[in-house]
Amino acid sequence: MRIDELLKLSYTGKQSLFYSSYAVIEALAQKFFTVIQEKQRLDIAGGKDFQRVDTDSIENKDIKETSAEWLCMQALDQLGISGFFLASTK
């Protein structure tokens, strides 16, 4: 897992949010990553047509949300409590 993160870091330049806090695992991962680089065994995008996508420019028109706020709103609507709150504000 950590070796895979190191490979992605070398290709994309983006650091992973999660990493191993164990020094032994990190040392072994760095060692094997160095061996992979030295033997030129990186097969990232080897012969495949990969396209880069700017994730900051993606827009979604039909978003489905299942957040806690949405769930609470559904419960209020089904119980008729939102109508009670609207009637009490008038």
C-alpha positions as CSV (number, residue, x, y, z in Angstrom):
1,M,0.0,0.0,0.0
2,R,2.7,2.5,0.9
3,I,4.8,1.5,-2.1
4,D,1.8,2.3,-4.3
5,E,1.4,5.7,-2.6
6,L,5.1,6.4,-3.3
7,L,4.6,5.4,-7.0
8,K,1.6,7.7,-7.3
9,L,3.5,10.5,-5.6
10,S,6.4,10.2,-8.1
11,Y,4.0,10.3,-11.0
12,T,1.5,13.0,-9.8
13,G,3.5,14.9,-7.3
14,K,0.5,14.8,-4.8
15,Q,1.1,13.7,-1.3
16,S,-1.3,11.2,0.2
17,L,-3.3,12.2,3.3
18,F,-2.6,8.9,5.0
19,Y,0.7,7.2,5.5
20,S,2.2,4.6,7.8
21,S,3.5,5.8,11.1
22,Y,5.6,2.7,11.5
23,A,9.3,3.4,10.8
24,V,10.0,-0.2,9.8
25,I,7.2,-0.2,7.2
26,E,8.3,3.2,5.8
27,A,11.9,2.2,5.6
28,L,11.0,-1.0,3.7
29,A,8.6,0.9,1.4
30,Q,11.3,3.4,0.6
31,K,13.9,0.6,-0.1
32,F,11.6,-1.3,-2.5
33,F,10.5,2.0,-4.2
34,T,14.2,2.8,-4.8
35,V,14.7,-0.7,-6.3
36,I,11.7,-0.2,-8.5
37,Q,13.0,3.1,-9.8
38,E,16.6,1.8,-10.3
39,K,15.3,-1.2,-12.3
40,Q,13.0,1.1,-14.2
41,R,10.0,-1.1,-13.4
42,L,7.5,1.8,-13.2
43,D,4.7,0.8,-15.5
44,I,2.5,3.9,-15.0
45,A,0.7,4.7,-18.2
46,G,2.6,2.0,-20.1
47,G,1.2,2.1,-23.6
48,K,-2.2,3.3,-22.4
49,D,-3.9,6.5,-23.4
50,F,-4.5,8.3,-20.1
51,Q,-6.2,11.7,-20.1
52,R,-5.6,14.3,-17.3
53,V,-8.8,15.8,-15.9
54,D,-8.9,19.1,-14.0
55,T,-11.1,18.1,-11.0
56,D,-11.6,21.7,-10.1
57,S,-13.5,22.4,-13.3
58,I,-16.0,19.5,-13.0
59,E,-19.6,20.5,-12.4
60,N,-22.4,18.1,-11.5
61,K,-25.9,19.1,-12.3
62,D,-27.7,16.2,-10.7
63,I,-26.1,15.7,-7.3
64,K,-27.5,13.1,-4.9
65,E,-27.0,13.9,-1.3
66,T,-27.3,11.6,1.7
67,S,-26.0,13.9,4.4
68,A,-27.4,14.1,7.9
69,E,-29.2,17.4,7.1
70,W,-31.0,15.8,4.2
71,L,-32.0,12.7,6.3
72,C,-33.4,15.0,9.0
73,M,-35.3,17.0,6.5
74,Q,-36.9,13.9,5.0
75,A,-37.9,12.8,8.5
76,L,-39.4,16.2,9.2
77,D,-41.3,16.2,5.9
78,Q,-42.7,12.6,6.4
79,L,-43.8,13.4,10.0
80,G,-45.4,16.7,9.0
81,I,-43.3,18.6,11.5
82,S,-42.0,21.1,8.9
83,G,-45.6,22.2,8.3
84,F,-46.1,22.7,12.1
85,F,-43.0,24.9,12.2
86,L,-44.2,27.0,9.2
87,A,-47.6,27.5,10.7
88,S,-46.2,28.6,14.1
89,T,-44.1,31.3,12.5
90,K,-47.1,33.1,10.9
